[in-house]
Amino acid sequence: MVLANVDQGKEVTLNHINGGQGIRAKLHSMGLMPGTAMTVISRGLGGPVVLRVNDARLAIGRGMAQKIIVE
């Protein structure tokens, strides 16, 4: 399932990033790599997907969230 489709409040684990080296490097710099547990705080219709990762909140653009495969 892609991160952009996960319901608010659900906890998921990052499985894979469907993208090039640039997007993978950007997400790794934010602490998002395979095996990372995260909770979807909100996902508005047109805005970013807001995540809780450990004690941090991260906002991921919808296009980027479409490339993140979670389970």
mmCIF file of the N, C-alpha and C atoms, coordinates in Angstrom:
data_MODEL
# 
_entry.id   MODEL 
# 
loop_
_atom_site.group_PDB 
_atom_site.id 
_atom_site.type_symbol 
_atom_site.label_atom_id 
_atom_site.label_alt_id 
_atom_site.label_comp_id 
_atom_site.label_asym_id 
_atom_site.label_entity_id 
_atom_site.label_seq_id 
_atom_site.pdbx_PDB_ins_code 
_atom_site.Cartn_x 
_atom_site.Cartn_y 
_atom_site.Cartn_z 
_atom_site.occupancy 
_atom_site.B_iso_or_equiv 
_atom_site.pdbx_formal_charge 
_atom_site.auth_seq_id 
_atom_site.auth_comp_id 
_atom_site.auth_asym_id 
_atom_site.auth_atom_id 
_atom_site.pdbx_PDB_model_num 
ATOM 1   N N  . MET A 1 1  ? 0.851  -1.176 0.000  1.00 0.00 ? 1  MET A N  1 
ATOM 2   C CA . MET A 1 1  ? 0.000  0.000  0.000  1.00 0.00 ? 1  MET A CA 1 
ATOM 3   C C  . MET A 1 1  ? 0.894  1.236  0.000  1.00 0.00 ? 1  MET A C  1 
ATOM 4   N N  . VAL A 1 2  ? 0.484  2.272  -0.699 1.00 0.00 ? 2  VAL A N  1 
ATOM 5   C CA . VAL A 1 2  ? 1.266  3.506  -0.692 1.00 0.00 ? 2  VAL A CA 1 
ATOM 6   C C  . VAL A 1 2  ? 0.871  4.379  0.500  1.00 0.00 ? 2  VAL A C  1 
ATOM 7   N N  . LEU A 1 3  ? 1.839  5.128  1.009  1.00 0.00 ? 3  LEU A N  1 
ATOM 8   C CA . LEU A 1 3  ? 1.632  5.952  2.199  1.00 0.00 ? 3  LEU A CA 1 
ATOM 9   C C  . LEU A 1 3  ? 0.494  6.949  2.017  1.00 0.00 ? 3  LEU A C  1 
ATOM 10  N N  . ALA A 1 4  ? 0.327  7.473  0.823  1.00 0.00 ? 4  ALA A N  1 
ATOM 11  C CA . ALA A 1 4  ? -0.716 8.476  0.568  1.00 0.00 ? 4  ALA A CA 1 
ATOM 12  C C  . ALA A 1 4  ? -2.121 7.921  0.798  1.00 0.00 ? 4  ALA A C  1 
ATOM 13  N N  . ASN A 1 5  ? -2.297 6.593  0.797  1.00 0.00 ? 5  ASN A N  1 
ATOM 14  C CA . ASN A 1 5  ? -3.617 5.985  0.962  1.00 0.00 ? 5  ASN A CA 1 
ATOM 15  C C  . ASN A 1 5  ? -3.885 5.456  2.366  1.00 0.00 ? 5  ASN A C  1 
ATOM 16  N N  . VAL A 1 6  ? -2.943 5.624  3.279  1.00 0.00 ? 6  VAL A N  1 
ATOM 17  C CA . VAL A 1 6  ? -3.109 5.114  4.642  1.00 0.00 ? 6  VAL A CA 1 
ATOM 18  C C  . VAL A 1 6  ? -4.024 6.052  5.424  1.00 0.00 ? 6  VAL A C  1 
ATOM 19  N N  . ASP A 1 7  ? -4.967 5.477  6.159  1.00 0.00 ? 7  ASP A N  1 
ATOM 20  C CA . ASP A 1 7  ? -5.914 6.269  6.940  1.00 0.00 ? 7  ASP A CA 1 
ATOM 21  C C  . ASP A 1 7  ? -5.226 6.950  8.116  1.00 0.00 ? 7  ASP A C  1 
ATOM 22  N N  . GLN A 1 8  ? -5.775 8.090  8.489  1.00 0.00 ? 8  GLN A N  1 
ATOM 23  C CA . GLN A 1 8  ? -5.281 8.848  9.628  1.00 0.00 ? 8  GLN A CA 1 
ATOM 24  C C  . GLN A 1 8  ? -5.329 7.989  10.888 1.00 0.00 ? 8  GLN A C  1 
ATOM 25  N N  . GLY A 1 9  ? -4.266 8.060  11.697 1.00 0.00 ? 9  GLY A N  1 
ATOM 26  C CA . GLY A 1 9  ? -4.207 7.322  12.947 1.00 0.00 ? 9  GLY A CA 1 
ATOM 27  C C  . GLY A 1 9  ? -3.592 5.940  12.839 1.00 0.00 ? 9  GLY A C  1 
ATOM 28  N N  . LYS A 1 10 ? -3.364 5.455  11.627 1.00 0.00 ? 10 LYS A N  1 
ATOM 29  C CA . LYS A 1 10 ? -2.801 4.114  11.432 1.00 0.00 ? 10 LYS A CA 1 
ATOM 30  C C  . LYS A 1 10 ? -1.283 4.140  11.582 1.00 0.00 ? 10 LYS A C  1 
ATOM 31  N N  . GLU A 1 11 ? -0.748 3.071  12.189 1.00 0.00 ? 11 GLU A N  1 
ATOM 32  C CA . GLU A 1 11 ? 0.699  2.908  12.274 1.00 0.00 ? 11 GLU A CA 1 
ATOM 33  C C  . GLU A 1 11 ? 1.131  1.928  11.194 1.00 0.00 ? 11 GLU A C  1 
ATOM 34  N N  . VAL A 1 12 ? 2.170  2.293  10.472 1.00 0.00 ? 12 VAL A N  1 
ATOM 35  C CA . VAL A 1 12 ? 2.682  1.479  9.369  1.00 0.00 ? 12 VAL A CA 1 
ATOM 36  C C  . VAL A 1 12 ? 4.206  1.425  9.444  1.00 0.00 ? 12 VAL A C  1 
ATOM 37  N N  . THR A 1 13 ? 4.772  0.514  8.667  1.00 0.00 ? 13 THR A N  1 
ATOM 38  C CA . THR A 1 13 ? 6.222  0.388  8.572  1.00 0.00 ? 13 THR A CA 1 
ATOM 39  C C  . THR A 1 13 ? 6.635  0.598  7.128  1.00 0.00 ? 13 THR A C  1 
ATOM 40  N N  . LEU A 1 14 ? 7.653  1.432  6.910  1.00 0.00 ? 14 LEU A N  1 
ATOM 41  C CA . LEU A 1 14 ? 8.143  1.686  5.563  1.00 0.00 ? 14 LEU A CA 1 
ATOM 42  C C  . LEU A 1 14 ? 8.778  0.420  5.021  1.00 0.00 ? 14 LEU A C  1 
ATOM 43  N N  . ASN A 1 15 ? 8.333  0.013  3.853  1.00 0.00 ? 15 ASN A N  1 
ATOM 44  C CA . ASN A 1 15 ? 8.822  -1.211 3.225  1.00 0.00 ? 15 ASN A CA 1 
ATOM 45  C C  . ASN A 1 15 ? 9.792  -0.910 2.093  1.00 0.00 ? 15 ASN A C  1 
ATOM 46  N N  . HIS A 1 16 ? 9.445  0.058  1.237  1.00 0.00 ? 16 HIS A N  1 
ATOM 47  C CA . HIS A 1 16 ? 10.247 0.323  0.040  1.00 0.00 ? 16 HIS A CA 1 
ATOM 48  C C  . HIS A 1 16 ? 9.946  1.728  -0.466 1.00 0.00 ? 16 HIS A C  1 
ATOM 49  N N  . ILE A 1 17 ? 10.924 2.336  -1.127 1.00 0.00 ? 17 ILE A N  1 
ATOM 50  C CA . ILE A 1 17 ? 10.735 3.640  -1.751 1.00 0.00 ? 17 ILE A CA 1 
ATOM 51  C C  . ILE A 1 17 ? 10.855 3.454  -3.260 1.00 0.00 ? 17 ILE A C  1 
ATOM 52  N N  . ASN A 1 18 ? 9.768  3.717  -3.988 1.00 0.00 ? 18 ASN A N  1 
ATOM 53  C CA . ASN A 1 18 ? 9.758  3.623  -5.452 1.00 0.00 ? 18 ASN A CA 1 
ATOM 54  C C  . ASN A 1 18 ? 10.205 4.959  -6.022 1.00 0.00 ? 18 ASN A C  1 
ATOM 55  N N  . GLY A 1 19 ? 11.478 5.103  -6.219 1.00 0.00 ? 19 GLY A N  1 
ATOM 56  C CA . GLY A 1 19 ? 11.972 6.360  -6.757 1.00 0.00 ? 19 GLY A CA 1 
ATOM 57  C C  . GLY A 1 19 ? 13.459 6.289  -6.968 1.00 0.00 ? 19 GLY A C  1 
ATOM 58  N N  . GLY A 1 20 ? 13.979 7.355  -7.518 1.00 0.00 ? 20 GLY A N  1 
ATOM 59  C CA . GLY A 1 20 ? 15.396 7.430  -7.806 1.00 0.00 ? 20 GLY A CA 1 
ATOM 60  C C  . GLY A 1 20 ? 16.226 7.739  -6.576 1.00 0.00 ? 20 GLY A C  1 
ATOM 61  N N  . GLN A 1 21 ? 17.518 7.882  -6.832 1.00 0.00 ? 21 GLN A N  1 
ATOM 62  C CA . GLN A 1 21 ? 18.464 8.135  -5.750 1.00 0.00 ? 21 GLN A CA 1 
ATOM 63  C C  . GLN A 1 21 ? 18.149 9.437  -5.016 1.00 0.00 ? 21 GLN A C  1 
ATOM 64  N N  . GLY A 1 22 ? 17.675 10.453 -5.723 1.00 0.00 ? 22 GLY A N  1 
ATOM 65  C CA . GLY A 1 22 ? 17.379 11.741 -5.111 1.00 0.00 ? 22 GLY A CA 1 
ATOM 66  C C  . GLY A 1 22 ? 16.302 11.653 -4.045 1.00 0.00 ? 22 GLY A C  1 
ATOM 67  N N  . ILE A 1 23 ? 15.180 11.012 -4.375 1.00 0.00 ? 23 ILE A N  1 
ATOM 68  C CA . ILE A 1 23 ? 14.092 10.899 -3.398 1.00 0.00 ? 23 ILE A CA 1 
ATOM 69  C C  . ILE A 1 23 ? 14.492 9.992  -2.243 1.00 0.00 ? 23 ILE A C  1 
ATOM 70  N N  . ARG A 1 24 ? 15.227 8.927  -2.532 1.00 0.00 ? 24 ARG A N  1 
ATOM 71  C CA . ARG A 1 24 ? 15.684 8.043  -1.447 1.00 0.00 ? 24 ARG A CA 1 
ATOM 72  C C  . ARG A 1 24 ? 16.629 8.778  -0.509 1.00 0.00 ? 24 ARG A C  1 
ATOM 73  N N  . ALA A 1 25 ? 17.541 9.578  -1.058 1.00 0.00 ? 25 ALA A N  1 
ATOM 74  C CA . ALA A 1 25 ? 18.477 10.343 -0.230 1.00 0.00 ? 25 ALA A CA 1 
ATOM 75  C C  . ALA A 1 25 ? 17.729 11.368 0.623  1.00 0.00 ? 25 ALA A C  1 
ATOM 76  N N  . LYS A 1 26 ? 16.742 12.039 0.029  1.00 0.00 ? 26 LYS A N  1 
ATOM 77  C CA . LYS A 1 26 ? 15.952 13.035 0.765  1.00 0.00 ? 26 LYS A CA 1 
ATOM 78  C C  . LYS A 1 26 ? 15.220 12.384 1.936  1.00 0.00 ? 26 LYS A C  1 
ATOM 79  N N  . LEU A 1 27 ? 14.560 11.250 1.676  1.00 0.00 ? 27 LEU A N  1 
ATOM 80  C CA . LEU A 1 27 ? 13.820 10.566 2.735  1.00 0.00 ? 27 LEU A CA 1 
ATOM 81  C C  . LEU A 1 27 ? 14.757 9.994  3.796  1.00 0.00 ? 27 LEU A C  1 
ATOM 82  N N  . HIS A 1 28 ? 15.906 9.473  3.390  1.00 0.00 ? 28 HIS A N  1 
ATOM 83  C CA . HIS A 1 28 ? 16.881 8.960  4.369  1.00 0.00 ? 28 HIS A CA 1 
ATOM 84  C C  . HIS A 1 28 ? 17.374 10.089 5.262  1.00 0.00 ? 28 HIS A C  1 
ATOM 85  N N  . SER A 1 29 ? 17.564 11.278 4.697  1.00 0.00 ? 29 SER A N  1 
ATOM 86  C CA . SER A 1 29 ? 18.019 12.413 5.505  1.00 0.00 ? 29 SER A CA 1 
ATOM 87  C C  . SER A 1 29 ? 16.965 12.834 6.529  1.00 0.00 ? 29 SER A C  1 
ATOM 88  N N  . MET A 1 30 ? 15.698 12.490 6.259  1.00 0.00 ? 30 MET A N  1 
ATOM 89  C CA . MET A 1 30 ? 14.613 12.780 7.194  1.00 0.00 ? 30 MET A CA 1 
ATOM 90  C C  . MET A 1 30 ? 14.405 11.639 8.186  1.00 0.00 ? 30 MET A C  1 
ATOM 91  N N  . GLY A 1 31 ? 15.207 10.586 8.066  1.00 0.00 ? 31 GLY A N  1 
ATOM 92  C CA . GLY A 1 31 ? 15.087 9.445  8.969  1.00 0.00 ? 31 GLY A CA 1 
ATOM 93  C C  . GLY A 1 31 ? 14.141 8.369  8.485  1.00 0.00 ? 31 GLY A C  1 
ATOM 94  N N  . LEU A 1 32 ? 13.700 8.444  7.232  1.00 0.00 ? 32 LEU A N  1 
ATOM 95  C CA . LEU A 1 32 ? 12.777 7.457  6.677  1.00 0.00 ? 32 LEU A CA 1 
ATOM 96  C C  . LEU A 1 32 ? 13.539 6.475  5.802  1.00 0.00 ? 32 LEU A C  1 
ATOM 97  N N  . MET A 1 33 ? 13.646 5.256  6.275  1.00 0.00 ? 33 MET A N  1 
ATOM 98  C CA . MET A 1 33 ? 14.298 4.189  5.526  1.00 0.00 ? 33 MET A CA 1 
ATOM 99  C C  . MET A 1 33 ? 13.543 2.902  5.792  1.00 0.00 ? 33 MET A C  1 
ATOM 100 N N  . PRO A 1 34 ? 13.747 1.874  4.973  1.00 0.00 ? 34 PRO A N  1 
ATOM 101 C CA . PRO A 1 34 ? 13.018 0.622  5.197  1.00 0.00 ? 34 PRO A CA 1 
ATOM 102 C C  . PRO A 1 34 ? 13.139 0.140  6.647  1.00 0.00 ? 34 PRO A C  1 
ATOM 103 N N  . GLY A 1 35 ? 11.980 -0.255 7.190  1.00 0.00 ? 35 GLY A N  1 
ATOM 104 C CA . GLY A 1 35 ? 11.916 -0.714 8.576  1.00 0.00 ? 35 GLY A CA 1 
ATOM 105 C C  . GLY A 1 35 ? 11.471 0.355  9.558  1.00 0.00 ? 35 GLY A C  1 
ATOM 106 N N  . THR A 1 36 ? 11.397 1.605  9.115  1.00 0.00 ? 36 THR A N  1 
ATOM 107 C CA . THR A 1 36 ? 10.989 2.707  9.991  1.00 0.00 ? 36 THR A CA 1 
ATOM 108 C C  . THR A 1 36 ? 9.489  2.636  10.268 1.00 0.00 ? 36 THR A C  1 
ATOM 109 N N  . ALA A 1 37 ? 9.124  2.661  11.556 1.00 0.00 ? 37 ALA A N  1 
ATOM 110 C CA . ALA A 1 37 ? 7.710  2.691  11.955 1.00 0.00 ? 37 ALA A CA 1 
ATOM 111 C C  . ALA A 1 37 ? 7.250  4.147  12.001 1.00 0.00 ? 37 ALA A C  1 
ATOM 112 N N  . MET A 1 38 ? 6.025  4.384  11.544 1.00 0.00 ? 38 MET A N  1 
ATOM 113 C CA . MET A 1 38 ? 5.477  5.739  11.537 1.00 0.00 ? 38 MET A CA 1 
ATOM 114 C C  . MET A 1 38 ? 3.972  5.686  11.716 1.00 0.00 ? 38 MET A C  1 
ATOM 115 N N  . THR A 1 39 ? 3.416  6.776  12.210 1.00 0.00 ? 39 THR A N  1 
ATOM 116 C CA . THR A 1 39 ? 1.977  6.917  12.382 1.00 0.00 ? 39 THR A CA 1 
ATOM 117 C C  . THR A 1 39 ? 1.509  8.085  11.529 1.00 0.00 ? 39 THR A C  1 
ATOM 118 N N  . VAL A 1 40 ? 0.435  7.880  10.768 1.00 0.00 ? 40 VAL A N  1 
ATOM 119 C CA . VAL A 1 40 ? -0.128 8.951  9.949  1.00 0.00 ? 40 VAL A CA 1 
ATOM 120 C C  . VAL A 1 40 ? -0.973 9.839  10.858 1.00 0.00 ? 40 VAL A C  1 
ATOM 121 N N  . ILE A 1 41 ? -0.559 11.088 11.003 1.00 0.00 ? 41 ILE A N  1 
ATOM 122 C CA . ILE A 1 41 ? -1.290 12.043 11.839 1.00 0.00 ? 41 ILE A CA 1 
ATOM 123 C C  . ILE A 1 41 ? -2.429 12.666 11.036 1.00 0.00 ? 41 ILE A C  1 
ATOM 124 N N  . SER A 1 42 ? -2.135 13.065 9.807  1.00 0.00 ? 42 SER A N  1 
ATOM 125 C CA . SER A 1 42 ? -3.196 13.605 8.951  1.00 0.00 ? 42 SER A CA 1 
ATOM 126 C C  . SER A 1 42 ? -2.800 13.457 7.494  1.00 0.00 ? 42 SER A C  1 
ATOM 127 N N  . ARG A 1 43 ? -3.805 13.412 6.654  1.00 0.00 ? 43 ARG A N  1 
ATOM 128 C CA . ARG A 1 43 ? -3.598 13.385 5.198  1.00 0.00 ? 43 ARG A CA 1 
ATOM 129 C C  . ARG A 1 43 ? -4.779 14.087 4.555  1.00 0.00 ? 43 ARG A C  1 
ATOM 130 N N  . GLY A 1 44 ? -4.645 15.389 4.405  1.00 0.00 ? 44 GLY A N  1 
ATOM 131 C CA . GLY A 1 44 ? -5.693 16.183 3.795  1.00 0.00 ? 44 GLY A CA 1 
ATOM 132 C C  . GLY A 1 44 ? -5.866 15.835 2.331  1.00 0.00 ? 44 GLY A C  1 
ATOM 133 N N  . LEU A 1 45 ? -6.909 16.338 1.730  1.00 0.00 ? 45 LEU A N  1 
ATOM 134 C CA . LEU A 1 45 ? -7.203 16.009 0.336  1.00 0.00 ? 45 LEU A CA 1 
ATOM 135 C C  . LEU A 1 45 ? -6.156 16.517 -0.632 1.00 0.00 ? 45 LEU A C  1 
ATOM 136 N N  . GLY A 1 46 ? -5.637 17.712 -0.419 1.00 0.00 ? 46 GLY A N  1 
ATOM 137 C CA . GLY A 1 46 ? -4.676 18.252 -1.363 1.00 0.00 ? 46 GLY A CA 1 
ATOM 138 C C  . GLY A 1 46 ? -3.331 18.566 -0.755 1.00 0.00 ? 46 GLY A C  1 
ATOM 139 N N  . GLY A 1 47 ? -3.241 18.515 0.556  1.00 0.00 ? 47 GLY A N  1 
ATOM 140 C CA . GLY A 1 47 ? -2.016 18.908 1.232  1.00 0.00 ? 47 GLY A CA 1 
ATOM 141 C C  . GLY A 1 47 ? -1.091 17.748 1.542  1.00 0.00 ? 47 GLY A C  1 
ATOM 142 N N  . PRO A 1 48 ? -0.123 18.009 2.375  1.00 0.00 ? 48 PRO A N  1 
ATOM 143 C CA . PRO A 1 48 ? 0.868  16.987 2.694  1.00 0.00 ? 48 PRO A CA 1 
ATOM 144 C C  . PRO A 1 48 ? 0.321  15.905 3.616  1.00 0.00 ? 48 PRO A C  1 
ATOM 145 N N  . VAL A 1 49 ? 1.051  14.807 3.676  1.00 0.00 ? 49 VAL A N  1 
ATOM 146 C CA . VAL A 1 49 ? 0.786  13.739 4.642  1.00 0.00 ? 49 VAL A CA 1 
ATOM 147 C C  . VAL A 1 49 ? 1.686  14.030 5.836  1.00 0.00 ? 49 VAL A C  1 
ATOM 148 N N  . VAL A 1 50 ? 1.097  14.172 7.005  1.00 0.00 ? 50 VAL A N  1 
ATOM 149 C CA . VAL A 1 50 ? 1.860  14.473 8.214  1.00 0.00 ? 50 VAL A CA 1 
ATOM 150 C C  . VAL A 1 50 ? 2.039  13.184 8.996  1.00 0.00 ? 50 VAL A C  1 
ATOM 151 N N  . LEU A 1 51 ? 3.296  12.905 9.361  1.00 0.00 ? 51 LEU A N  1 
ATOM 152 C CA . LEU A 1 51 ? 3.654  11.657 10.029 1.00 0.00 ? 51 LEU A CA 1 
ATOM 153 C C  . LEU A 1 51 ? 4.276  11.917 11.385 1.00 0.00 ? 51 LEU A C  1 
ATOM 154 N N  . ARG A 1 52 ? 4.138  10.942 12.271 1.00 0.00 ? 52 ARG A N  1 
ATOM 155 C CA . ARG A 1 52 ? 4.906  10.936 13.516 1.00 0.00 ? 52 ARG A CA 1 
ATOM 156 C C  . ARG A 1 52 ? 5.917  9.809  13.369 1.00 0.00 ? 52 ARG A C  1 
ATOM 157 N N  . VAL A 1 53 ? 7.192  10.164 13.454 1.00 0.00 ? 53 VAL A N  1 
ATOM 158 C CA . VAL A 1 53 ? 8.281  9.191  13.400 1.00 0.00 ? 53 VAL A CA 1 
ATOM 159 C C  . VAL A 1 53 ? 9.102  9.410  14.661 1.00 0.00 ? 53 VAL A C  1 
ATOM 160 N N  . ASN A 1 54 ? 9.115  8.396  15.535 1.00 0.00 ? 54 ASN A N  1 
ATOM 161 C CA . ASN A 1 54 ? 9.726  8.534  16.862 1.00 0.00 ? 54 ASN A CA 1 
ATOM 162 C C  . ASN A 1 54 ? 9.075  9.714  17.566 1.00 0.00 ? 54 ASN A C  1 
ATOM 163 N N  . ASP A 1 55 ? 9.819  10.738 17.928 1.00 0.00 ? 55 ASP A N  1 
ATOM 164 C CA . ASP A 1 55 ? 9.246  11.900 18.609 1.00 0.00 ? 55 ASP A CA 1 
ATOM 165 C C  . ASP A 1 55 ? 9.124  13.103 17.691 1.00 0.00 ? 55 ASP A C  1 
ATOM 166 N N  . ALA A 1 56 ? 9.285  12.902 16.399 1.00 0.00 ? 56 ALA A N  1 
ATOM 167 C CA . ALA A 1 56 ? 9.256  14.011 15.439 1.00 0.00 ? 56 ALA A CA 1 
ATOM 168 C C  . ALA A 1 56 ? 8.007  13.948 14.568 1.00 0.00 ? 56 ALA A C  1 
ATOM 169 N N  . ARG A 1 57 ? 7.598  15.102 14.067 1.00 0.00 ? 57 ARG A N  1 
ATOM 170 C CA . ARG A 1 57 ? 6.523  15.194 13.079 1.00 0.00 ? 57 ARG A CA 1 
ATOM 171 C C  . ARG A 1 57 ? 7.138  15.612 11.761 1.00 0.00 ? 57 ARG A C  1 
ATOM 172 N N  . LEU A 1 58 ? 6.770  14.906 10.710 1.00 0.00 ? 58 LEU A N  1 
ATOM 173 C CA . LEU A 1 58 ? 7.281  15.191 9.380  1.00 0.00 ? 58 LEU A CA 1 
ATOM 174 C C  . LEU A 1 58 ? 6.117  15.401 8.422  1.00 0.00 ? 58 LEU A C  1 
ATOM 175 N N  . ALA A 1 59 ? 6.269  16.337 7.503  1.00 0.00 ? 59 ALA A N  1 
ATOM 176 C CA . ALA A 1 59 ? 5.269  16.552 6.452  1.00 0.00 ? 59 ALA A CA 1 
ATOM 177 C C  . ALA A 1 59 ? 5.886  16.106 5.132  1.00 0.00 ? 59 ALA A C  1 
ATOM 178 N N  . ILE A 1 60 ? 5.202  15.194 4.465  1.00 0.00 ? 60 ILE A N  1 
ATOM 179 C CA . ILE A 1 60 ? 5.659  14.653 3.183  1.00 0.00 ? 60 ILE A CA 1 
ATOM 180 C C  . ILE A 1 60 ? 4.653  15.071 2.121  1.00 0.00 ? 60 ILE A C  1 
ATOM 181 N N  . GLY A 1 61 ? 5.130  15.627 1.034  1.00 0.00 ? 61 GLY A N  1 
ATOM 182 C CA . GLY A 1 61 ? 4.253  16.000 -0.068 1.00 0.00 ? 61 GLY A CA 1 
ATOM 183 C C  . GLY A 1 61 ? 3.520  14.781 -0.620 1.00 0.00 ? 61 GLY A C  1 
ATOM 184 N N  . ARG A 1 62 ? 2.335  15.016 -1.178 1.00 0.00 ? 62 ARG A N  1 
ATOM 185 C CA . ARG A 1 62 ? 1.519  13.916 -1.674 1.00 0.00 ? 62 ARG A CA 1 
ATOM 186 C C  . ARG A 1 62 ? 2.225  13.114 -2.767 1.00 0.00 ? 62 ARG A C  1 
ATOM 187 N N  . GLY A 1 63 ? 2.938  13.777 -3.663 1.00 0.00 ? 63 GLY A N  1 
ATOM 188 C CA . GLY A 1 63 ? 3.659  13.061 -4.716 1.00 0.00 ? 63 GLY A CA 1 
ATOM 189 C C  . GLY A 1 63 ? 4.727  12.136 -4.146 1.00 0.00 ? 63 GLY A C  1 
ATOM 190 N N  . MET A 1 64 ? 5.431  12.612 -3.139 1.00 0.00 ? 64 MET A N  1 
ATOM 191 C CA . MET A 1 64 ? 6.449  11.795 -2.488 1.00 0.00 ? 64 MET A CA 1 
ATOM 192 C C  . MET A 1 64 ? 5.778  10.636 -1.737 1.00 0.00 ? 64 MET A C  1 
ATOM 193 N N  . ALA A 1 65 ? 4.661  10.913 -1.089 1.00 0.00 ? 65 ALA A N  1 
ATOM 194 C CA . ALA A 1 65 ? 3.944  9.872  -0.333 1.00 0.00 ? 65 ALA A CA 1 
ATOM 195 C C  . ALA A 1 65 ? 3.427  8.759  -1.259 1.00 0.00 ? 65 ALA A C  1 
ATOM 196 N N  . GLN A 1 66 ? 3.192  9.081  -2.522 1.00 0.00 ? 66 GLN A N  1 
ATOM 197 C CA . GLN A 1 66 ? 2.759  8.074  -3.507 1.00 0.00 ? 66 GLN A CA 1 
ATOM 198 C C  . GLN A 1 66 ? 3.874  7.103  -3.835 1.00 0.00 ? 66 GLN A C  1 
ATOM 199 N N  . LYS A 1 67 ? 5.116  7.466  -3.568 1.00 0.00 ? 67 LYS A N  1 
ATOM 200 C CA . LYS A 1 67 ? 6.257  6.617  -3.888 1.00 0.00 ? 67 LYS A CA 1 
ATOM 201 C C  . LYS A 1 67 ? 6.752  5.793  -2.706 1.00 0.00 ? 67 LYS A C  1 
ATOM 202 N N  . ILE A 1 68 ? 6.121  5.974  -1.552 1.00 0.00 ? 68 ILE A N  1 
ATOM 203 C CA . ILE A 1 68 ? 6.540  5.258  -0.342 1.00 0.00 ? 68 ILE A CA 1 
ATOM 204 C C  . ILE A 1 68 ? 5.605  4.085  -0.121 1.00 0.00 ? 68 ILE A C  1 
ATOM 205 N N  . ILE A 1 69 ? 6.149  2.877  -0.166 1.00 0.00 ? 69 ILE A N  1 
ATOM 206 C CA . ILE A 1 69 ? 5.374  1.653  0.029  1.00 0.00 ? 69 ILE A CA 1 
ATOM 207 C C  . ILE A 1 69 ? 5.487  1.247  1.489  1.00 0.00 ? 69 ILE A C  1 
ATOM 208 N N  . VAL A 1 70 ? 4.333  1.030  2.131  1.00 0.00 ? 70 VAL A N  1 
ATOM 209 C CA . VAL A 1 70 ? 4.302  0.673  3.552  1.00 0.00 ? 70 VAL A CA 1 
ATOM 210 C C  . VAL A 1 70 ? 3.510  -0.613 3.748  1.00 0.00 ? 70 VAL A C  1 
ATOM 211 N N  . GLU A 1 71 ? 3.660  -1.194 4.914  1.00 0.00 ? 71 GLU A N  1 
ATOM 212 C CA . GLU A 1 71 ? 2.876  -2.378 5.253  1.00 0.00 ? 71 GLU A CA 1 
ATOM 213 C C  . GLU A 1 71 ? 2.327  -2.234 6.656  1.00 0.00 ? 71 GLU A C  1 
# 
